[in-house]
Amino acid sequence: DNDSVTISEIKFNPGDKAPMHTHAYPHAVYVIEGGQLTIAKLDGTSSVANTKPGDVIWMGPETHEAVNTGTTVFRATVTEIK
């Protein structure tokens, strides 16, 4: 973490959920271990990402929750550009 970027690693076992949270900056998710992740937004919409290792998902600033709705571990790095 510095003035320009925040990088963190996330890991979700099947069924794990990250409660509603806000990313104040655009961010890229680099998938290390793929799987199925469901992202739900405050407006009630949701999307399902079926990912494989090496995939990159670009997201703008937003508030969402994430749930591993698959059967495998999902692991990734999240890079937020400040």
Phi and psi restraints in degrees (range 20) as a CNS / XPLOR table:
assign (resid 1 and name C) (resid 2 and name N)
       (resid 2 and name CA) (resid 2 and name C) 1.0 -147.9 20.0 2
assign (resid 2 and name N) (resid 2 and name CA)
       (resid 2 and name C) (resid 3 and name N) 1.0 -166.0 20.0 2
assign (resid 2 and name C) (resid 3 and name N)
       (resid 3 and name CA) (resid 3 and name C) 1.0 -69.7 20.0 2
assign (resid 3 and name N) (resid 3 and name CA)
       (resid 3 and name C) (resid 4 and name N) 1.0 -16.3 20.0 2
assign (resid 3 and name C) (resid 4 and name N)
       (resid 4 and name CA) (resid 4 and name C) 1.0 -106.6 20.0 2
assign (resid 4 and name N) (resid 4 and name CA)
       (resid 4 and name C) (resid 5 and name N) 1.0 -29.8 20.0 2
assign (resid 4 and name C) (resid 5 and name N)
       (resid 5 and name CA) (resid 5 and name C) 1.0 -152.5 20.0 2
assign (resid 5 and name N) (resid 5 and name CA)
       (resid 5 and name C) (resid 6 and name N) 1.0 150.7 20.0 2
assign (resid 5 and name C) (resid 6 and name N)
       (resid 6 and name CA) (resid 6 and name C) 1.0 -124.9 20.0 2
assign (resid 6 and name N) (resid 6 and name CA)
       (resid 6 and name C) (resid 7 and name N) 1.0 127.0 20.0 2
assign (resid 6 and name C) (resid 7 and name N)
       (resid 7 and name CA) (resid 7 and name C) 1.0 -121.5 20.0 2
assign (resid 7 and name N) (resid 7 and name CA)
       (resid 7 and name C) (resid 8 and name N) 1.0 129.8 20.0 2
assign (resid 7 and name C) (resid 8 and name N)
       (resid 8 and name CA) (resid 8 and name C) 1.0 -139.0 20.0 2
assign (resid 8 and name N) (resid 8 and name CA)
       (resid 8 and name C) (resid 9 and name N) 1.0 159.5 20.0 2
assign (resid 8 and name C) (resid 9 and name N)
       (resid 9 and name CA) (resid 9 and name C) 1.0 -107.9 20.0 2
assign (resid 9 and name N) (resid 9 and name CA)
       (resid 9 and name C) (resid 10 and name N) 1.0 137.8 20.0 2
assign (resid 9 and name C) (resid 10 and name N)
       (resid 10 and name CA) (resid 10 and name C) 1.0 -120.5 20.0 2
assign (resid 10 and name N) (resid 10 and name CA)
       (resid 10 and name C) (resid 11 and name N) 1.0 149.2 20.0 2
assign (resid 10 and name C) (resid 11 and name N)
       (resid 11 and name CA) (resid 11 and name C) 1.0 -144.1 20.0 2
assign (resid 11 and name N) (resid 11 and name CA)
       (resid 11 and name C) (resid 12 and name N) 1.0 126.5 20.0 2
assign (resid 11 and name C) (resid 12 and name N)
       (resid 12 and name CA) (resid 12 and name C) 1.0 -123.6 20.0 2
assign (resid 12 and name N) (resid 12 and name CA)
       (resid 12 and name C) (resid 13 and name N) 1.0 119.5 20.0 2
assign (resid 12 and name C) (resid 13 and name N)
       (resid 13 and name CA) (resid 13 and name C) 1.0 -75.3 20.0 2
assign (resid 13 and name N) (resid 13 and name CA)
       (resid 13 and name C) (resid 14 and name N) 1.0 161.1 20.0 2
assign (resid 13 and name C) (resid 14 and name N)
       (resid 14 and name CA) (resid 14 and name C) 1.0 -51.7 20.0 2
assign (resid 14 and name N) (resid 14 and name CA)
       (resid 14 and name C) (resid 15 and name N) 1.0 130.0 20.0 2
assign (resid 14 and name C) (resid 15 and name N)
       (resid 15 and name CA) (resid 15 and name C) 1.0 88.9 20.0 2
assign (resid 15 and name N) (resid 15 and name CA)
       (resid 15 and name C) (resid 16 and name N) 1.0 -14.6 20.0 2
assign (resid 15 and name C) (resid 16 and name N)
       (resid 16 and name CA) (resid 16 and name C) 1.0 -65.4 20.0 2
assign (resid 16 and name N) (resid 16 and name CA)
       (resid 16 and name C) (resid 17 and name N) 1.0 148.4 20.0 2
assign (resid 16 and name C) (resid 17 and name N)
       (resid 17 and name CA) (resid 17 and name C) 1.0 -135.3 20.0 2
assign (resid 17 and name N) (resid 17 and name CA)
       (resid 17 and name C) (resid 18 and name N) 1.0 134.6 20.0 2
assign (resid 17 and name C) (resid 18 and name N)
       (resid 18 and name CA) (resid 18 and name C) 1.0 -98.1 20.0 2
assign (resid 18 and name N) (resid 18 and name CA)
       (resid 18 and name C) (resid 19 and name N) 1.0 116.0 20.0 2
assign (resid 18 and name C) (resid 19 and name N)
       (resid 19 and name CA) (resid 19 and name C) 1.0 -62.4 20.0 2
assign (resid 19 and name N) (resid 19 and name CA)
       (resid 19 and name C) (resid 20 and name N) 1.0 168.3 20.0 2
assign (resid 19 and name C) (resid 20 and name N)
       (resid 20 and name CA) (resid 20 and name C) 1.0 -48.9 20.0 2
assign (resid 20 and name N) (resid 20 and name CA)
       (resid 20 and name C) (resid 21 and name N) 1.0 127.5 20.0 2
assign (resid 20 and name C) (resid 21 and name N)
       (resid 21 and name CA) (resid 21 and name C) 1.0 -150.4 20.0 2
assign (resid 21 and name N) (resid 21 and name CA)
       (resid 21 and name C) (resid 22 and name N) 1.0 165.0 20.0 2
assign (resid 21 and name C) (resid 22 and name N)
       (resid 22 and name CA) (resid 22 and name C) 1.0 -115.6 20.0 2
assign (resid 22 and name N) (resid 22 and name CA)
       (resid 22 and name C) (resid 23 and name N) 1.0 135.1 20.0 2
assign (resid 22 and name C) (resid 23 and name N)
       (resid 23 and name CA) (resid 23 and name C) 1.0 -104.2 20.0 2
assign (resid 23 and name N) (resid 23 and name CA)
       (resid 23 and name C) (resid 24 and name N) 1.0 111.2 20.0 2
assign (resid 23 and name C) (resid 24 and name N)
       (resid 24 and name CA) (resid 24 and name C) 1.0 -76.0 20.0 2
assign (resid 24 and name N) (resid 24 and name CA)
       (resid 24 and name C) (resid 25 and name N) 1.0 -13.3 20.0 2
assign (resid 24 and name C) (resid 25 and name N)
       (resid 25 and name CA) (resid 25 and name C) 1.0 -127.1 20.0 2
assign (resid 25 and name N) (resid 25 and name CA)
       (resid 25 and name C) (resid 26 and name N) 1.0 159.6 20.0 2
assign (resid 25 and name C) (resid 26 and name N)
       (resid 26 and name CA) (resid 26 and name C) 1.0 -59.9 20.0 2
assign (resid 26 and name N) (resid 26 and name CA)
       (resid 26 and name C) (resid 27 and name N) 1.0 148.3 20.0 2
assign (resid 26 and name C) (resid 27 and name N)
       (resid 27 and name CA) (resid 27 and name C) 1.0 -149.7 20.0 2
assign (resid 27 and name N) (resid 27 and name CA)
       (resid 27 and name C) (resid 28 and name N) 1.0 149.8 20.0 2
assign (resid 27 and name C) (resid 28 and name N)
       (resid 28 and name CA) (resid 28 and name C) 1.0 -112.9 20.0 2
assign (resid 28 and name N) (resid 28 and name CA)
       (resid 28 and name C) (resid 29 and name N) 1.0 136.4 20.0 2
assign (resid 28 and name C) (resid 29 and name N)
       (resid 29 and name CA) (resid 29 and name C) 1.0 -109.4 20.0 2
assign (resid 29 and name N) (resid 29 and name CA)
       (resid 29 and name C) (resid 30 and name N) 1.0 118.2 20.0 2
assign (resid 29 and name C) (resid 30 and name N)
       (resid 30 and name CA) (resid 30 and name C) 1.0 -102.7 20.0 2
assign (resid 30 and name N) (resid 30 and name CA)
       (resid 30 and name C) (resid 31 and name N) 1.0 118.8 20.0 2
assign (resid 30 and name C) (resid 31 and name N)
       (resid 31 and name CA) (resid 31 and name C) 1.0 -82.4 20.0 2
assign (resid 31 and name N) (resid 31 and name CA)
       (resid 31 and name C) (resid 32 and name N) 1.0 123.7 20.0 2
assign (resid 31 and name C) (resid 32 and name N)
       (resid 32 and name CA) (resid 32 and name C) 1.0 -95.3 20.0 2
assign (resid 32 and name N) (resid 32 and name CA)
       (resid 32 and name C) (resid 33 and name N) 1.0 -48.2 20.0 2
assign (resid 32 and name C) (resid 33 and name N)
       (resid 33 and name CA) (resid 33 and name C) 1.0 -123.9 20.0 2
assign (resid 33 and name N) (resid 33 and name CA)
       (resid 33 and name C) (resid 34 and name N) 1.0 119.0 20.0 2
assign (resid 33 and name C) (resid 34 and name N)
       (resid 34 and name CA) (resid 34 and name C) 1.0 -79.3 20.0 2
assign (resid 34 and name N) (resid 34 and name CA)
       (resid 34 and name C) (resid 35 and name N) 1.0 170.2 20.0 2
assign (resid 34 and name C) (resid 35 and name N)
       (resid 35 and name CA) (resid 35 and name C) 1.0 168.9 20.0 2
assign (resid 35 and name N) (resid 35 and name CA)
       (resid 35 and name C) (resid 36 and name N) 1.0 -160.7 20.0 2
assign (resid 35 and name C) (resid 36 and name N)
       (resid 36 and name CA) (resid 36 and name C) 1.0 -111.5 20.0 2
assign (resid 36 and name N) (resid 36 and name CA)
       (resid 36 and name C) (resid 37 and name N) 1.0 122.0 20.0 2
assign (resid 36 and name C) (resid 37 and name N)
       (resid 37 and name CA) (resid 37 and name C) 1.0 -123.3 20.0 2
assign (resid 37 and name N) (resid 37 and name CA)
       (resid 37 and name C) (resid 38 and name N) 1.0 129.1 20.0 2
assign (resid 37 and name C) (resid 38 and name N)
       (resid 38 and name CA) (resid 38 and name C) 1.0 -105.6 20.0 2
assign (resid 38 and name N) (resid 38 and name CA)
       (resid 38 and name C) (resid 39 and name N) 1.0 126.1 20.0 2
assign (resid 38 and name C) (resid 39 and name N)
       (resid 39 and name CA) (resid 39 and name C) 1.0 -109.2 20.0 2
assign (resid 39 and name N) (resid 39 and name CA)
       (resid 39 and name C) (resid 40 and name N) 1.0 123.1 20.0 2
assign (resid 39 and name C) (resid 40 and name N)
       (resid 40 and name CA) (resid 40 and name C) 1.0 -114.2 20.0 2
assign (resid 40 and name N) (resid 40 and name CA)
       (resid 40 and name C) (resid 41 and name N) 1.0 134.6 20.0 2
assign (resid 40 and name C) (resid 41 and name N)
       (resid 41 and name CA) (resid 41 and name C) 1.0 -102.9 20.0 2
assign (resid 41 and name N) (resid 41 and name CA)
       (resid 41 and name C) (resid 42 and name N) 1.0 167.3 20.0 2
assign (resid 41 and name C) (resid 42 and name N)
       (resid 42 and name CA) (resid 42 and name C) 1.0 -58.8 20.0 2
assign (resid 42 and name N) (resid 42 and name CA)
       (resid 42 and name C) (resid 43 and name N) 1.0 -31.2 20.0 2
assign (resid 42 and name C) (resid 43 and name N)
       (resid 43 and name CA) (resid 43 and name C) 1.0 -78.5 20.0 2
assign (resid 43 and name N) (resid 43 and name CA)
       (resid 43 and name C) (resid 44 and name N) 1.0 2.4 20.0 2
assign (resid 43 and name C) (resid 44 and name N)
       (resid 44 and name CA) (resid 44 and name C) 1.0 93.5 20.0 2
assign (resid 44 and name N) (resid 44 and name CA)
       (resid 44 and name C) (resid 45 and name N) 1.0 -7.1 20.0 2
assign (resid 44 and name C) (resid 45 and name N)
       (resid 45 and name CA) (resid 45 and name C) 1.0 -81.1 20.0 2
assign (resid 45 and name N) (resid 45 and name CA)
       (resid 45 and name C) (resid 46 and name N) 1.0 156.6 20.0 2
assign (resid 45 and name C) (resid 46 and name N)
       (resid 46 and name CA) (resid 46 and name C) 1.0 -146.5 20.0 2
assign (resid 46 and name N) (resid 46 and name CA)
       (resid 46 and name C) (resid 47 and name N) 1.0 160.8 20.0 2
assign (resid 46 and name C) (resid 47 and name N)
       (resid 47 and name CA) (resid 47 and name C) 1.0 -141.4 20.0 2
assign (resid 47 and name N) (resid 47 and name CA)
       (resid 47 and name C) (resid 48 and name N) 1.0 152.8 20.0 2
assign (resid 47 and name C) (resid 48 and name N)
       (resid 48 and name CA) (resid 48 and name C) 1.0 -113.7 20.0 2
assign (resid 48 and name N) (resid 48 and name CA)
       (resid 48 and name C) (resid 49 and name N) 1.0 127.5 20.0 2
assign (resid 48 and name C) (resid 49 and name N)
       (resid 49 and name CA) (resid 49 and name C) 1.0 -110.3 20.0 2
assign (resid 49 and name N) (resid 49 and name CA)
       (resid 49 and name C) (resid 50 and name N) 1.0 116.3 20.0 2
assign (resid 49 and name C) (resid 50 and name N)
       (resid 50 and name CA) (resid 50 and name C) 1.0 -97.5 20.0 2
assign (resid 50 and name N) (resid 50 and name CA)
       (resid 50 and name C) (resid 51 and name N) 1.0 109.6 20.0 2
assign (resid 50 and name C) (resid 51 and name N)
       (resid 51 and name CA) (resid 51 and name C) 1.0 -116.8 20.0 2
assign (resid 51 and name N) (resid 51 and name CA)
       (resid 51 and name C) (resid 52 and name N) 1.0 159.6 20.0 2
assign (resid 51 and name C) (resid 52 and name N)
       (resid 52 and name CA) (resid 52 and name C) 1.0 -132.3 20.0 2
assign (resid 52 and name N) (resid 52 and name CA)
       (resid 52 and name C) (resid 53 and name N) 1.0 160.2 20.0 2
assign (resid 52 and name C) (resid 53 and name N)
       (resid 53 and name CA) (resid 53 and name C) 1.0 -53.2 20.0 2
assign (resid 53 and name N) (resid 53 and name CA)
       (resid 53 and name C) (resid 54 and name N) 1.0 135.9 20.0 2
assign (resid 53 and name C) (resid 54 and name N)
       (resid 54 and name CA) (resid 54 and name C) 1.0 95.9 20.0 2
assign (resid 54 and name N) (resid 54 and name CA)
       (resid 54 and name C) (resid 55 and name N) 1.0 -14.9 20.0 2
assign (resid 54 and name C) (resid 55 and name N)
       (resid 55 and name CA) (resid 55 and name C) 1.0 -65.1 20.0 2
assign (resid 55 and name N) (resid 55 and name CA)
       (resid 55 and name C) (resid 56 and name N) 1.0 149.0 20.0 2
assign (resid 55 and name C) (resid 56 and name N)
       (resid 56 and name CA) (resid 56 and name C) 1.0 -125.2 20.0 2
assign (resid 56 and name N) (resid 56 and name CA)
       (resid 56 and name C) (resid 57 and name N) 1.0 130.1 20.0 2
assign (resid 56 and name C) (resid 57 and name N)
       (resid 57 and name CA) (resid 57 and name C) 1.0 -115.0 20.0 2
assign (resid 57 and name N) (resid 57 and name CA)
       (resid 57 and name C) (resid 58 and name N) 1.0 124.5 20.0 2
assign (resid 57 and name C) (resid 58 and name N)
       (resid 58 and name CA) (resid 58 and name C) 1.0 -99.9 20.0 2
assign (resid 58 and name N) (resid 58 and name CA)
       (resid 58 and name C) (resid 59 and name N) 1.0 131.4 20.0 2
assign (resid 58 and name C) (resid 59 and name N)
       (resid 59 and name CA) (resid 59 and name C) 1.0 -134.5 20.0 2
assign (resid 59 and name N) (resid 59 and name CA)
       (resid 59 and name C) (resid 60 and name N) 1.0 141.1 20.0 2
assign (resid 59 and name C) (resid 60 and name N)
       (resid 60 and name CA) (resid 60 and name C) 1.0 -80.3 20.0 2
assign (resid 60 and name N) (resid 60 and name CA)
       (resid 60 and name C) (resid 61 and name N) 1.0 -178.1 20.0 2
assign (resid 60 and name C) (resid 61 and name N)
       (resid 61 and name CA) (resid 61 and name C) 1.0 -61.3 20.0 2
assign (resid 61 and name N) (resid 61 and name CA)
       (resid 61 and name C) (resid 62 and name N) 1.0 134.4 20.0 2
assign (resid 61 and name C) (resid 62 and name N)
       (resid 62 and name CA) (resid 62 and name C) 1.0 -169.3 20.0 2
assign (resid 62 and name N) (resid 62 and name CA)
       (resid 62 and name C) (resid 63 and name N) 1.0 166.2 20.0 2
assign (resid 62 and name C) (resid 63 and name N)
       (resid 63 and name CA) (resid 63 and name C) 1.0 -110.0 20.0 2
assign (resid 63 and name N) (resid 63 and name CA)
       (resid 63 and name C) (resid 64 and name N) 1.0 130.9 20.0 2
assign (resid 63 and name C) (resid 64 and name N)
       (resid 64 and name CA) (resid 64 and name C) 1.0 -159.3 20.0 2
assign (resid 64 and name N) (resid 64 and name CA)
       (resid 64 and name C) (resid 65 and name N) 1.0 170.3 20.0 2
assign (resid 64 and name C) (resid 65 and name N)
       (resid 65 and name CA) (resid 65 and name C) 1.0 -120.9 20.0 2
assign (resid 65 and name N) (resid 65 and name CA)
       (resid 65 and name C) (resid 66 and name N) 1.0 156.6 20.0 2
assign (resid 65 and name C) (resid 66 and name N)
       (resid 66 and name CA) (resid 66 and name C) 1.0 -129.8 20.0 2
assign (resid 66 and name N) (resid 66 and name CA)
       (resid 66 and name C) (resid 67 and name N) 1.0 136.7 20.0 2
assign (resid 66 and name C) (resid 67 and name N)
       (resid 67 and name CA) (resid 67 and name C) 1.0 -132.6 20.0 2
assign (resid 67 and name N) (resid 67 and name CA)
       (resid 67 and name C) (resid 68 and name N) 1.0 133.4 20.0 2
assign (resid 67 and name C) (resid 68 and name N)
       (resid 68 and name CA) (resid 68 and name C) 1.0 -79.8 20.0 2
assign (resid 68 and name N) (resid 68 and name CA)
       (resid 68 and name C) (resid 69 and name N) 1.0 101.1 20.0 2
assign (resid 68 and name C) (resid 69 and name N)
       (resid 69 and name CA) (resid 69 and name C) 1.0 -96.6 20.0 2
assign (resid 69 and name N) (resid 69 and name CA)
       (resid 69 and name C) (resid 70 and name N) 1.0 10.3 20.0 2
assign (resid 69 and name C) (resid 70 and name N)
       (resid 70 and name CA) (resid 70 and name C) 1.0 -98.4 20.0 2
assign (resid 70 and name N) (resid 70 and name CA)
       (resid 70 and name C) (resid 71 and name N) 1.0 -166.2 20.0 2
assign (resid 70 and name C) (resid 71 and name N)
       (resid 71 and name CA) (resid 71 and name C) 1.0 -113.0 20.0 2
assign (resid 71 and name N) (resid 71 and name CA)
       (resid 71 and name C) (resid 72 and name N) 1.0 4.6 20.0 2
assign (resid 71 and name C) (resid 72 and name N)
       (resid 72 and name CA) (resid 72 and name C) 1.0 -124.9 20.0 2
assign (resid 72 and name N) (resid 72 and name CA)
       (resid 72 and name C) (resid 73 and name N) 1.0 163.8 20.0 2
assign (resid 72 and name C) (resid 73 and name N)
       (resid 73 and name CA) (resid 73 and name C) 1.0 -67.6 20.0 2
assign (resid 73 and name N) (resid 73 and name CA)
       (resid 73 and name C) (resid 74 and name N) 1.0 136.8 20.0 2
assign (resid 73 and name C) (resid 74 and name N)
       (resid 74 and name CA) (resid 74 and name C) 1.0 -110.6 20.0 2
assign (resid 74 and name N) (resid 74 and name CA)
       (resid 74 and name C) (resid 75 and name N) 1.0 124.6 20.0 2
assign (resid 74 and name C) (resid 75 and name N)
       (resid 75 and name CA) (resid 75 and name C) 1.0 -135.9 20.0 2
assign (resid 75 and name N) (resid 75 and name CA)
       (resid 75 and name C) (resid 76 and name N) 1.0 138.0 20.0 2
assign (resid 75 and name C) (resid 76 and name N)
       (resid 76 and name CA) (resid 76 and name C) 1.0 -157.2 20.0 2
assign (resid 76 and name N) (resid 76 and name CA)
       (resid 76 and name C) (resid 77 and name N) 1.0 166.1 20.0 2
assign (resid 76 and name C) (resid 77 and name N)
       (resid 77 and name CA) (resid 77 and name C) 1.0 -105.0 20.0 2
assign (resid 77 and name N) (resid 77 and name CA)
       (resid 77 and name C) (resid 78 and name N) 1.0 145.7 20.0 2
assign (resid 77 and name C) (resid 78 and name N)
       (resid 78 and name CA) (resid 78 and name C) 1.0 -117.5 20.0 2
assign (resid 78 and name N) (resid 78 and name CA)
       (resid 78 and name C) (resid 79 and name N) 1.0 122.2 20.0 2
assign (resid 78 and name C) (resid 79 and name N)
       (resid 79 and name CA) (resid 79 and name C) 1.0 -114.1 20.0 2
assign (resid 79 and name N) (resid 79 and name CA)
       (resid 79 and name C) (resid 80 and name N) 1.0 111.6 20.0 2
assign (resid 79 and name C) (resid 80 and name N)
       (resid 80 and name CA) (resid 80 and name C) 1.0 -98.8 20.0 2
assign (resid 80 and name N) (resid 80 and name CA)
       (resid 80 and name C) (resid 81 and name N) 1.0 127.4 20.0 2
assign (resid 80 and name C) (resid 81 and name N)
       (resid 81 and name CA) (resid 81 and name C) 1.0 -94.9 20.0 2
assign (resid 81 and name N) (resid 81 and name CA)
       (resid 81 and name C) (resid 82 and name N) 1.0 114.4 20.0 2
